[in-house]
């Protein structure tokens, strides 16, 4: 009952905030090209920036990895209610089982895009885990990096991910980067560094605006 109440409360509150926001999308054509061609991808983002993405990406049929924890149960109810297809697991518990499940789904379906907060579930902040790279390596689907800038937001400063909630009627910018394709025979460590640099560059672009 608690999870059901919290999930519905979050969906209502997030919707009321979302409809007031001024949203700017940068490099939108990268996403629309993937969607138009029904090409699976791994939407990859930082845990603390995901609030806006849960709303913006909710109608695209994404699979999403959610934690096995009690909080993950609430998160699963929230995201399922928004149309996401949840697969339970994380880097700390049940992670490999969940990744293997996603690999099977991607290989068995013509279109199975995935969304992953790549520094979750417990951080450290801005340090990507191996899971999304392993998934890309084993399925040959590209990684789509994305960042979100909140021009005016409430930040959970004591949380490991510095999670941000946009202030109603404020502006947010969602910026996509070129896809990253992972070669099956390469070491994923080099792609981890490339991904981190890509996300850093996206952040620097925000600072130039």
Order of alpha helices (4+ residues) and beta strands (2+ residues): alpha-beta-alpha-beta-alpha-beta-alpha-beta-alpha-beta-alpha-beta-beta-beta-beta-alpha
